[in-house]
Amino acid sequence: MDKKITGSDSFEAVRDYLAEINPEALLADGLEDALVGVCDRFGQPTLAAYEYDKCIEIFAKDMDDDTLGENDDPHTMAVKHFDFNVIGGWLGEHTPVFIRIYSPSGELYG
């Protein structure tokens, strides 16, 4: 692909790029701040790529008393919800991917 992702707003830039390259690519509602780019693989459609840990932060921040039990940790509940409902929610070949970004030393960025 010789098209480049351009723009000052990351979400809009990636969304616009996908609209041209793969209009069927799915975007995850409410996770705009976690969209980090796209994923390409030979013979497969270009997909939206989200940062896993940023998604967890977003879900944890959105947890409220109605969602959490008395002793529930928002981060732990966000991971459980995300892994089951989002990662586990296969919507076909245009389903977004969720990546974890590691440094060369093996530590997680962010």
C-alpha positions as CSV (number, residue, x, y, z in Angstrom):
1,M,0.0,0.0,0.0
2,D,1.4,3.4,-0.9
3,K,-1.4,5.4,0.8
4,K,-0.3,7.0,4.0
5,I,-2.4,7.7,7.2
6,T,-2.4,11.5,7.6
7,G,-4.1,14.0,9.8
8,S,-3.7,15.7,13.2
9,D,-6.5,13.7,14.9
10,S,-5.5,10.1,15.2
11,F,-9.0,8.6,15.2
12,E,-10.2,10.6,12.2
13,A,-7.0,9.9,10.3
14,V,-7.3,6.1,10.8
15,R,-11.0,6.2,10.2
16,D,-10.6,8.1,6.9
17,Y,-7.7,5.8,5.8
18,L,-9.9,2.7,6.5
19,A,-12.8,4.2,4.7
20,E,-10.7,4.3,1.5
21,I,-8.7,1.1,1.9
22,N,-11.4,-1.2,3.5
23,P,-14.8,0.5,3.9
24,E,-16.1,-2.7,5.6
25,A,-13.6,-2.5,8.4
26,L,-15.4,-2.3,11.7
27,L,-14.7,0.3,14.4
28,A,-15.3,-0.3,18.1
29,D,-17.8,2.2,19.6
30,G,-16.5,4.2,22.5
31,L,-12.9,3.2,22.0
32,E,-11.9,6.1,19.7
33,D,-9.0,7.1,22.1
34,A,-7.6,3.6,21.8
35,L,-7.4,3.4,18.0
36,V,-3.7,3.4,17.2
37,G,-3.6,2.4,13.5
38,V,-4.3,-0.4,11.2
39,C,-3.3,-4.0,10.8
40,D,-2.3,-5.5,7.4
41,R,-1.7,-9.2,6.7
42,F,-1.1,-10.8,3.3
43,G,-4.4,-11.9,1.6
44,Q,-6.5,-10.4,4.4
45,P,-8.4,-7.1,4.6
46,T,-6.8,-4.1,6.4
47,L,-8.3,-3.8,9.9
48,A,-8.6,-1.2,12.6
49,A,-6.0,-1.8,15.4
50,Y,-6.7,-0.8,19.0
51,E,-4.3,-0.7,21.9
52,Y,-5.6,-3.3,24.4
53,D,-4.4,-1.5,27.6
54,K,-5.9,1.8,26.5
55,C,-9.2,-0.1,25.9
56,I,-9.1,-1.5,29.5
57,E,-8.4,2.1,30.8
58,I,-11.5,3.4,29.0
59,F,-13.7,0.5,30.3
60,A,-12.4,0.8,33.8
61,K,-13.1,4.6,33.9
62,D,-16.6,3.9,32.7
63,M,-17.4,1.4,35.5
64,D,-19.9,2.7,38.0
65,D,-21.6,1.5,41.1
66,D,-24.3,-0.2,39.1
67,T,-21.7,-2.2,37.2
68,L,-19.4,-3.0,40.2
69,G,-20.1,-5.1,43.2
70,E,-19.1,-3.9,46.7
71,N,-15.6,-5.5,46.5
72,D,-15.0,-5.3,42.7
73,D,-11.9,-3.6,41.3
74,P,-12.8,-1.5,38.2
75,H,-9.6,-2.6,36.4
76,T,-10.2,-6.3,37.0
77,M,-13.9,-6.0,36.0
78,A,-12.9,-4.1,32.9
79,V,-10.5,-6.8,31.8
80,K,-13.1,-9.5,32.3
81,H,-15.8,-7.6,30.4
82,F,-13.4,-6.6,27.6
83,D,-11.9,-10.1,27.1
84,F,-15.3,-11.8,27.1
85,N,-17.5,-9.2,25.3
86,V,-15.1,-7.4,23.0
87,I,-12.2,-9.8,22.3
88,G,-14.7,-12.7,22.3
89,G,-17.1,-10.8,20.0
90,W,-16.2,-12.1,16.6
91,L,-18.0,-10.1,14.0
92,G,-16.4,-11.6,10.9
93,E,-13.3,-10.9,8.9
94,H,-13.5,-7.2,9.4
95,T,-13.5,-7.4,13.2
96,P,-10.9,-5.0,14.7
97,V,-7.7,-6.3,16.2
98,F,-6.4,-5.4,19.7
99,I,-2.7,-5.2,20.3
100,R,-0.4,-4.9,23.3
101,I,2.6,-2.7,22.7
102,Y,5.9,-3.8,24.4
103,S,9.2,-2.0,24.6
104,P,12.5,-3.8,23.5
105,S,13.2,-4.5,27.2
106,G,9.9,-6.5,27.4
107,E,8.0,-4.0,29.4
108,L,4.6,-2.7,28.4
109,Y,4.5,0.8,27.1
110,G,2.2,3.3,28.7
